[in-house]
Amino acid sequence: MQILQPFGWMRPRGYSHAMAASGRLVFISGQVGWDEHCHFQTTDFVKQARQALQNIVTILAEADGRPEHIVRLTWYVIDKQEYQAAGKELGMVYRSMMGQHYPAMTAVQVAALMEDQARVEIEATAVIP
């Protein structure tokens, strides 16, 4: 796996501009912050993000993958201000789940998610060597 950092570009904080990898591709559909029984345990944004990331890690393990194999994450949030305000706490949660691995990431504010209780939905792409 190679992080692509163009010469002269500022290094992004908390993500990479791009990644190059070869191996087995794994595409994980958007995961919301519910448990394995499709029940939300909380309405808290950060706690839902933690659960969504845990869901991704659990699914990835089914393909013998680990968090460091993720090359792209797309975050869909319903409240941009809530996402930004949670930055420090969200960063701690992210690092506890993903370590110091920062794939290419996009965050998008959307009008709504398909699950009414969901505050965030995260999809992932991984490449397992």
Beta strands, then each sheet from edge to edge (+ up, - down):
strand 1: 2-4
strand 2: 18-20
strand 3: 24-32
strand 4: 70-77
strand 5: 104-109
strand 6: 120-128
sheet 1: 1+ 2-
sheet 2: 3+ 6- 4+ 5+
end
